[in-house]
Amino acid sequence: MSCRSTGRVLSMLLASLLVSACGQHTGARQTGPAEASPQERQCMARGWQRVTLQVGGLPRELLWKAPSGPWAKGTILVMHGGGGQHFQWCVANAPVVAPQVRFSELALAEGYAVVLLNSSDRVTDNQGRVCGKVWDDEVRSRPNLDLPFIGAVVQELLPRLRPAHSRSEVFITGLSSGGYMSTRAATHWGTRVTAFAPVSSGDPYGWHRVCEAGTTARATVHGAGFDNETGKQITEREACRAAAYPNEQPWDDAGPGPKPAFRIFRHEEDGINDRSCGEKISQLLRERGYRGAPDFVLQGGPRSLANHLWLDAYSRPLLDFFAAELSARNK
């Protein structure tokens, strides 16, 4: 599938979801329904709470919900896919995001607090072109927009929100662009993260975006992503497969202490993020001393956009992986 045709299909599929998609931590404030979007208000009516953090001079939004009483299993941070919104994990106004909402509901039922982070639309590529509503997962010469946001949530907001006797473990998952950012955040923050589970994603240290306007039909994401070694667009077959990876950007050094565990979740016939990209990051994490469970790989069907999305088949094994890491800490 070509970049342009893939973009058209993706745009049509997600159009109904995105109609209203319209540093330094300096504080947090609860915001009322009048300041929230219609979809956020739908989530708030279901018990989610909206918070805005000021980070690096930008207002950063999240929605969170937790079980009543102590958080028995810690917290899961969730990062949406490129062009998406955080509220697509707490209200399903289109069937395509229903599996995401079911994941959040399942996690809450099992005792996790769930925090849905929202990306900005300020990310730029290496030439300064705006990339749209994506996560700032790449290594660039300018300051990162999202690592301070995630750090403020983990180090400042969560300790204030947790009831007494809650588990303090933090888990991270994300889809597509959010999966790339999950790996970047976990390898950056190190011991502050217990485990992470990227879905339909790849290596944040070994790819780059070229954010040329008009190269995709999507209104909320500009340009395309390319592997640093092969130069291929990540939609291409074997895009991320190479004998060696000398063009990796320097990995973040999280300092001493145990590294977070990981498990990669992907579909063998993902038509947007080629399987080789998931295999690449799994290999590189293991080579760098990260303890990984076997990759969870779905099979079957033609290579397609549909196989790039969050699927119900991921949710149970992903939560089981997090629960196993939590149990290991009890021993």
C-alpha positions as semicolon CSV with decimal commas, in nm:
position;residue;x (nm);y (nm);z (nm)
1;M;0,000;0,000;0,000
2;S;0,144;0,338;-0,096
3;C;0,185;0,624;0,150
4;R;-0,086;0,826;-0,023
5;S;-0,341;0,542;-0,045
6;T;-0,268;0,435;0,311
7;G;-0,327;0,791;0,424
8;R;-0,661;0,808;0,244
9;V;-0,781;0,485;0,404
10;L;-0,665;0,594;0,747
11;S;-0,824;0,934;0,706
12;M;-1,161;0,786;0,615
13;L;-1,153;0,537;0,900
14;L;-1,061;0,791;1,163
15;A;-1,249;1,093;1,037
16;S;-1,547;1,023;1,258
17;L;-1,318;1,007;1,562
18;L;-1,139;1,331;1,503
19;V;-1,415;1,574;1,411
20;S;-1,371;1,770;1,732
21;A;-0,999;1,717;1,777
22;C;-0,951;2,047;1,789
23;G;1,000;2,174;3,046
24;Q;0,902;2,309;3,359
25;H;0,614;2,191;3,569
26;T;0,438;2,487;3,728
27;G;0,124;2,339;3,876
28;A;-0,195;2,139;3,833
29;R;-0,558;2,233;3,850
30;Q;-0,884;2,046;3,825
31;T;-1,092;2,191;3,545
32;G;-1,469;2,196;3,527
33;P;-1,702;2,072;3,256
34;A;-1,731;2,420;3,100
35;E;-1,366;2,399;2,994
36;A;-1,390;2,045;2,864
37;S;-1,470;1,921;2,514
38;P;-1,801;1,738;2,457
39;Q;-1,619;1,405;2,454
40;E;-1,433;1,486;2,774
41;R;-1,765;1,572;2,936
42;Q;-1,894;1,233;2,827
43;C;-1,600;1,073;3,005
44;M;-1,651;1,291;3,311
45;A;-2,012;1,179;3,329
46;R;-1,871;0,826;3,356
47;G;-1,652;0,918;3,652
48;W;-1,333;1,033;3,481
49;Q;-1,165;1,349;3,610
50;R;-0,995;1,606;3,390
51;V;-0,667;1,771;3,490
52;T;-0,459;2,034;3,312
53;L;-0,089;2,064;3,391
54;Q;0,124;2,358;3,285
55;V;0,446;2,204;3,152
56;G;0,709;2,398;2,961
57;G;0,465;2,682;2,908
58;L;0,203;2,456;2,748
59;P;-0,125;2,335;2,899
60;R;-0,115;1,955;2,901
61;E;-0,434;1,759;2,945
62;L;-0,518;1,423;3,093
63;L;-0,817;1,226;3,215
64;W;-0,791;0,987;3,506
65;K;-1,006;0,742;3,694
66;A;-0,933;0,503;3,979
67;P;-1,105;0,235;4,184
68;S;-1,261;0,344;4,509
69;G;-1,016;0,310;4,796
70;P;-0,647;0,226;4,760
71;W;-0,512;0,157;4,413
72;A;-0,447;-0,213;4,451
73;K;-0,238;-0,254;4,135
74;G;-0,078;0,084;4,081
75;T;-0,129;0,308;3,779
76;I;-0,135;0,260;3,403
77;L;-0,043;0,556;3,184
78;V;-0,203;0,531;2,838
79;M;-0,089;0,719;2,527
80;H;-0,313;0,737;2,221
81;G;-0,208;0,688;1,860
82;G;-0,108;0,961;1,616
83;G;-0,396;1,193;1,532
84;G;-0,594;1,054;1,824
85;Q;-0,723;1,190;2,150
86;H;-0,707;1,077;2,512
87;F;-1,087;1,065;2,538
88;Q;-1,097;0,783;2,281
89;W;-1,003;0,554;2,571
90;C;-1,301;0,644;2,788
91;V;-1,587;0,701;2,541
92;A;-1,649;0,510;2,219
93;N;-1,837;0,739;1,982
94;A;-1,717;0,519;1,695
95;P;-1,683;0,139;1,694
96;V;-1,315;0,150;1,597
97;V;-1,214;0,282;1,942
98;A;-1,443;0,053;2,142
99;P;-1,158;-0,194;2,216
100;Q;-0,958;0,093;2,369
101;V;-1,245;0,185;2,599
102;R;-1,294;-0,178;2,696
103;F;-0,925;-0,195;2,789
104;S;-0,959;0,102;3,024
105;E;-1,270;-0,045;3,182
106;L;-1,102;-0,383;3,230
107;A;-0,797;-0,224;3,391
108;L;-1,014;-0,026;3,633
109;A;-1,215;-0,335;3,723
110;E;-0,891;-0,514;3,814
111;G;-0,772;-0,243;4,052
112;Y;-0,551;-0,017;3,841
113;A;-0,581;0,358;3,827
114;V;-0,582;0,464;3,461
115;V;-0,440;0,794;3,336
116;L;-0,512;0,892;2,976
117;L;-0,251;1,137;2,852
118;N;-0,317;1,374;2,561
119;S;-0,044;1,467;2,314
120;S;0,013;1,821;2,197
121;D;-0,003;1,939;1,836
122;R;0,328;2,127;1,867
123;V;0,576;1,855;1,765
124;T;0,808;1,957;1,480
125;D;1,052;1,755;1,270
126;N;1,423;1,822;1,234
127;Q;1,352;2,093;0,978
128;G;1,103;2,269;1,205
129;R;0,789;2,158;1,019
130;V;0,481;2,085;1,228
131;C;0,402;1,712;1,246
132;G;0,048;1,737;1,379
133;K;-0,102;1,563;1,680
134;V;0,166;1,308;1,760
135;W;0,397;1,228;2,049
136;D;0,747;1,374;2,064
137;D;0,919;1,037;2,077
138;E;1,221;1,102;1,853
139;V;1,562;1,220;1,970
140;R;1,601;1,574;1,841
141;S;1,835;1,865;1,914
142;R;1,555;2,076;2,065
143;P;1,403;2,010;2,412
144;N;1,154;1,725;2,421
145;L;0,791;1,829;2,468
146;D;0,651;1,512;2,626
147;L;0,912;1,368;2,861
148;P;0,867;1,661;3,106
149;F;0,489;1,612;3,088
150;I;0,515;1,243;3,170
151;G;0,770;1,319;3,441
152;A;0,536;1,572;3,602
153;V;0,257;1,314;3,605
154;V;0,473;1,038;3,754
155;Q;0,673;1,240;4,005
156;E;0,430;1,511;4,113
157;L;0,069;1,447;4,020
158;L;0,033;1,077;4,101
159;P;0,177;1,105;4,454
160;R;-0,086;1,368;4,528
161;L;-0,374;1,167;4,382
162;R;-0,296;0,826;4,535
163;P;-0,499;0,732;4,842
164;A;-0,310;0,597;5,142
165;H;-0,197;0,234;5,114
166;S;-0,204;0,241;4,731
167;R;0,055;0,061;4,522
168;S;0,299;0,311;4,372
169;E;0,397;0,107;4,065
170;V;0,364;0,281;3,729
171;F;0,298;0,096;3,404
172;I;0,295;0,248;3,055
173;T;0,125;0,144;2,735
174;G;0,044;0,321;2,412
175;L;-0,065;0,264;2,055
176;S;0,137;0,348;1,743
177;S;0,288;0,695;1,806
178;G;0,191;0,639;2,170
179;G;0,375;0,307;2,163
180;Y;0,692;0,473;2,037
181;M;0,652;0,728;2,318
182;S;0,593;0,450;2,573
183;T;0,936;0,307;2,496
184;R;1,099;0,650;2,498
185;A;0,940;0,739;2,834
186;A;1,021;0,406;2,999
187;T;1,384;0,409;2,888
188;H;1,414;0,773;2,995
189;W;1,253;0,747;3,340
190;G;1,395;0,404;3,422
191;T;1,329;0,294;3,780
192;R;1,019;0,515;3,805
193;V;0,849;0,278;3,559
194;T;0,774;-0,082;3,656
195;A;0,693;-0,218;3,310
196;F;0,584;-0,102;2,967
197;A;0,392;-0,256;2,679
198;P;0,409;-0,075;2,343
199;V;0,145;-0,172;2,086
200;S;0,187;-0,150;1,706
201;S;0,506;0,054;1,732
202;G;0,883;0,047;1,698
203;D;1,215;0,209;1,785
204;P;1,198;0,576;1,894
205;Y;1,577;0,601;1,877
206;G;1,602;0,466;1,523
207;W;1,343;0,645;1,314
208;H;1,253;0,996;1,205
209;R;0,954;1,185;1,073
210;V;0,951;1,398;0,760
211;C;0,655;1,624;0,822
212;E;0,581;1,762;0,477
213;A;0,229;1,897;0,452
214;G;0,014;1,737;0,185
215;T;0,193;1,401;0,175
216;T;-0,097;1,232;0,354
217;A;-0,472;1,280;0,341
218;R;-0,490;1,298;0,719
219;A;-0,572;1,642;0,854
220;T;-0,428;1,580;1,201
221;V;-0,091;1,421;1,112
222;H;0,155;1,548;0,852
223;G;0,422;1,355;0,664
224;A;0,557;1,006;0,722
225;G;0,804;0,809;0,934
226;F;1,124;0,646;0,807
227;D;1,372;0,399;0,953
228;N;1,718;0,547;1,007
229;E;1,904;0,244;0,868
230;T;1,708;0,146;0,559
231;G;1,558;0,483;0,473
232;K;1,232;0,303;0,408
233;Q;0,895;0,431;0,518
234;I;0,775;0,221;0,811
235;T;0,469;0,112;0,610
236;E;0,697;-0,081;0,370
237;R;0,773;-0,449;0,411
238;E;1,095;-0,514;0,604
239;A;1,129;-0,138;0,656
240;C;1,323;-0,172;0,981
241;R;1,530;-0,484;0,911
242;A;1,906;-0,435;0,892
243;A;2,217;-0,634;0,979
244;A;2,327;-0,364;1,224
245;Y;2,198;-0,031;1,354
246;P;2,483;0,223;1,355
247;N;2,241;0,511;1,294
248;E;2,061;0,474;1,625
249;Q;2,039;0,801;1,813
250;P;2,192;0,790;2,164
251;W;1,957;0,617;2,406
252;D;1,848;0,800;2,717
253;D;2,038;0,699;3,029
254;A;1,794;0,640;3,313
255;G;2,078;0,597;3,560
256;P;2,153;0,310;3,799
257;G;1,891;0,069;3,922
258;P;1,676;-0,202;3,768
259;K;1,540;-0,134;3,422
260;P;1,165;-0,166;3,361
261;A;1,040;-0,490;3,208
262;F;0,870;-0,485;2,870
263;R;0,651;-0,682;2,635
264;I;0,594;-0,589;2,270
265;F;0,241;-0,628;2,131
266;R;0,191;-0,630;1,755
267;H;0,017;-0,791;1,458
268;E;0,221;-0,982;1,203
269;E;0,017;-0,821;0,922
270;D;0,024;-0,461;1,045
271;G;0,005;-0,249;0,730
272;I;0,105;0,080;0,892
273;N;0,398;-0,014;1,117
274;D;0,574;-0,309;0,957
275;R;0,640;-0,614;1,172
276;S;1,016;-0,560;1,131
277;C;0,986;-0,237;1,331
278;G;0,842;-0,420;1,631
279;E;1,104;-0,691;1,599
280;K;1,378;-0,427;1,588
281;I;1,285;-0,255;1,913
282;S;1,237;-0,589;2,089
283;Q;1,589;-0,692;1,987
284;L;1,749;-0,361;2,083
285;L;1,583;-0,346;2,424
286;R;1,710;-0,694;2,508
287;E;2,060;-0,607;2,386
288;R;2,058;-0,310;2,624
289;G;1,967;-0,516;2,928
290;Y;1,592;-0,469;2,943
291;R;1,412;-0,781;3,060
292;G;1,144;-0,872;2,809
293;A;0,860;-1,123;2,803
294;P;0,812;-1,298;2,468
295;D;0,657;-1,067;2,211
296;F;0,280;-1,104;2,182
297;V;0,210;-1,145;1,810
298;L;-0,131;-1,181;1,649
299;Q;-0,154;-1,369;1,319
300;G;-0,395;-1,396;1,030
301;G;-0,569;-1,193;0,766
302;P;-0,426;-0,969;0,494
303;R;-0,178;-0,693;0,565
304;S;-0,397;-0,396;0,656
305;L;-0,465;-0,081;0,850
306;A;-0,714;-0,270;1,068
307;N;-0,428;-0,481;1,204
308;H;-0,255;-0,165;1,326
309;L;-0,533;-0,069;1,565
310;W;-0,574;-0,160;1,932
311;L;-0,750;-0,496;1,931
312;D;-0,943;-0,666;2,209
313;A;-0,702;-0,959;2,185
314;Y;-0,426;-0,743;2,332
315;S;-0,603;-0,631;2,648
316;R;-0,613;-0,946;2,860
317;P;-0,252;-1,059;2,800
318;L;-0,126;-0,703;2,843
319;L;-0,289;-0,670;3,185
320;D;-0,168;-1,019;3,276
321;F;0,187;-0,906;3,195
322;F;0,155;-0,603;3,421
323;A;0,002;-0,816;3,697
324;A;0,289;-1,065;3,673
325;E;0,543;-0,784;3,714
326;L;0,350;-0,658;4,015
327;S;0,347;-1,006;4,170
328;A;0,720;-1,041;4,112
329;R;0,773;-0,734;4,331
330;N;0,587;-0,902;4,615
331;K;0,831;-1,193;4,630
